[in-house]
Amino acid sequence: MTPPVPHPPTAADVEAAAAPSVLVVDDDSWTTRAITAALRDAGEFRVLDPVHTGEDAVDVFVASRPDLVLMDVNMPPGMTGVDATAAIIDHDPRAHVVLLTTVAPGPGIARGLEAGALAVLNKTAGESELVAVVRAASAGESPELLKGLAEDIAISGEYLPEAPVSAPQLTERELELLILLCQGFGYDEIAEALGLSMHTMKTHSRNLRIKLEAKNLAQLVVRALQFKFYSPE
């Protein structure tokens, strides 16, 4: 029997394969159902079947390597979202994880960011905000993901993890940049506000990461709070 001739992939097939893949993790099935439906309705993501435990989140990540994991912080009993985030980042330091929180952010946010998460997203966020955050975070870290992050950490009332180093000496320009990042301004806005070229501004950003031992932009916000370089009002 002559084997069937394979058909070349259609434009729709190629587009679907190129769409960012997203895994939603939450112990509440109503939450995963709502978020999954909203992202699928957006038509620009490939949403995997949601899971409801930290252990399953790690297993699915290892097997499927989604571009983004939306991770509930607290999932009793068993592995918490913080521990699952740490395990995923340990498996692949380039993994992108966004923490899911409740209406009033609770404990776990700072520890989740310390574990390597890029941002925090409220479970009650509107569809437009949800899609915008997933779109940005799928591509990697971005200053736009920091908006409101310092305030969320402060509201959580969580004791901040101990900083890995003593408070370093920052230049005036580095401190200005750090404060603007904590306030959620984008690179373009910061460069314009400080009268810097994009290259110079990003050089200062790299220096900040080195001095503060921050793996990503979100950890810069945590360090700014730990060392009291920034205090949300």
C-alpha positions in Angstrom: 0.0 0.0 0.0 1.3 3.4 -0.9 1.8 5.5 2.2 -0.4 8.7 2.3 1.3 11.8 1.0 1.8 14.3 3.9 0.1 17.6 3.3 2.2 20.7 3.9 1.2 22.7 7.0 -1.3 25.4 6.5 -0.8 29.0 7.5 -3.2 28.3 10.4 -1.1 25.4 11.5 2.1 27.5 11.4 0.4 30.3 13.3 -0.9 28.0 16.0 2.5 26.4 16.5 4.1 29.8 16.8 1.6 31.0 19.4 3.0 31.3 23.0 2.0 28.3 25.1 0.6 28.9 28.5 0.0 26.6 31.5 -2.5 27.7 34.2 -1.9 26.3 37.7 -4.5 26.7 40.5 -6.1 24.4 43.0 -9.5 26.1 42.3 -11.0 24.6 39.2 -13.3 27.6 38.7 -10.2 29.9 38.5 -8.4 27.7 36.0 -11.5 27.4 33.9 -12.1 31.1 33.8 -8.5 32.1 33.0 -8.1 29.3 30.4 -11.3 30.3 28.7 -10.3 34.0 28.6 -6.9 33.2 27.1 -8.3 30.8 24.5 -10.9 33.4 23.5 -8.2 35.9 22.9 -7.0 33.7 20.0 -3.3 34.4 20.4 -2.2 31.8 22.8 -1.9 28.0 22.9 -3.4 27.2 26.3 -2.5 23.8 27.8 -5.0 21.8 29.9 -4.7 23.4 33.4 -3.4 21.5 36.4 -4.2 21.9 40.1 -1.1 21.0 42.1 2.4 22.2 42.3 3.7 18.7 41.6 1.6 18.4 38.4 2.8 21.9 37.4 6.4 20.8 37.5 5.7 17.6 35.7 3.8 19.3 32.9 6.5 22.0 32.6 9.2 19.4 32.2 7.2 17.5 29.6 5.7 20.4 27.6 8.0 23.4 28.2 5.3 26.1 28.0 6.4 29.6 27.3 4.6 30.9 30.4 3.3 29.4 33.6 0.6 31.2 35.6 1.2 29.9 39.1 -1.1 30.1 42.1 0.9 31.0 45.1 -0.9 28.9 47.8 -2.1 25.4 46.9 -2.5 23.4 50.1 -1.9 20.6 50.7 1.4 19.5 49.0 3.8 21.6 47.0 3.1 25.3 47.1 3.3 27.6 44.2 6.5 29.1 45.6 8.1 25.7 45.7 6.8 24.7 42.3 8.2 28.0 40.9 11.6 27.3 42.4 11.6 23.7 41.0 10.7 25.0 37.5 13.3 27.7 37.6 15.9 25.2 38.9 15.0 22.9 35.9 15.2 25.8 33.4 16.5 29.2 34.6 15.0 30.7 31.4 11.4 29.7 32.4 8.8 32.4 32.6 6.5 32.2 35.6 3.9 34.8 36.8 2.3 34.4 40.2 -1.5 34.4 40.6 -2.8 36.1 43.7 -6.2 36.8 45.3 -8.0 40.2 45.6 -5.8 41.2 48.5 -2.3 39.8 47.9 -1.3 37.4 50.6 1.9 35.8 51.8 4.2 34.1 49.3 4.6 36.9 46.8 8.1 38.0 47.8 9.3 34.4 48.2 7.8 33.6 44.7 9.7 36.5 43.2 12.8 35.4 45.0 12.3 32.0 43.5 12.4 33.6 40.0 8.9 34.6 39.0 8.7 37.6 36.7 5.5 39.3 38.0 2.3 39.0 40.0 -1.2 38.9 38.5 -4.4 39.3 40.4 -6.9 36.5 39.7 -9.7 39.0 39.3 -7.9 41.0 36.6 -10.0 41.9 33.6 -9.5 40.0 30.4 -7.6 42.9 28.7 -5.2 43.1 31.6 -4.8 39.3 31.7 -4.1 39.1 28.0 -1.6 42.0 28.2 0.3 40.5 31.1 0.4 37.0 29.5 1.5 38.5 26.2 4.3 40.5 27.8 5.5 37.8 30.2 5.5 35.1 27.5 8.2 37.1 25.8 10.2 37.5 29.0 10.7 40.1 31.7 9.6 43.7 31.0 9.3 46.9 33.1 5.6 47.0 32.3 5.1 43.9 34.4 6.4 45.7 37.5 3.5 48.2 37.7 1.9 47.9 41.2 4.4 45.1 42.2 5.9 47.0 45.1 2.5 47.9 46.4 1.3 44.3 46.1 4.3 43.1 48.2 3.6 45.8 50.8 -0.1 44.9 51.0 0.7 41.2 51.4 2.3 42.0 54.8 4.9 39.3 54.1 8.2 39.3 55.9 10.7 39.9 53.1 13.4 37.2 52.5 16.8 38.2 53.8 18.8 40.0 51.1 21.7 38.0 49.8 24.1 40.9 50.3 24.5 44.0 52.5 23.1 47.2 51.0 25.4 48.3 48.2 26.3 51.9 47.4 24.3 53.1 44.4 25.1 56.0 42.2 22.5 58.8 42.0 21.6 57.7 38.5 21.2 54.1 39.5 18.9 55.0 42.4 16.8 57.2 40.1 16.5 54.3 37.7 15.6 51.8 40.5 12.8 54.1 41.8 11.3 54.6 38.4 11.4 50.8 37.7 9.6 50.3 41.1 7.0 52.8 39.9 6.3 50.7 36.8 7.7 53.0 34.1 8.9 51.4 30.9 12.4 51.7 29.5 11.5 54.3 26.9 9.8 56.5 29.6 12.8 56.1 31.9 15.3 57.0 29.3 13.4 60.1 28.4 12.8 61.1 32.0 16.5 60.8 32.9 17.8 62.2 29.6 19.7 59.0 28.8 20.2 56.9 25.7 18.6 53.5 25.7 22.1 51.9 25.7 23.3 54.0 28.8 20.0 53.3 30.6 20.3 49.5 30.1 23.9 49.7 31.2 22.8 51.2 34.5 20.1 48.5 34.7 22.7 45.7 34.3 24.9 47.4 37.0 21.9 47.5 39.3 21.4 43.7 38.9 25.0 43.0 39.6 25.1 45.2 42.7 21.8 44.0 44.1 22.3 40.3 43.0 19.0 40.4 41.3 18.2 37.7 38.6 15.5 39.8 37.0 13.6 43.1 37.1 11.1 41.8 39.6 13.9 40.9 42.0 15.2 44.5 41.7 11.9 45.6 43.2 12.3 43.1 46.0 15.8 44.3 46.7 14.7 48.0 46.6 12.2 47.2 49.4 14.6 45.0 51.4 17.3 47.8 51.4 14.6 50.5 51.7 15.8 52.2 48.5 12.0 52.5 47.7 8.9 52.7 49.9 5.5 52.5 48.2 3.1 55.1 49.5 
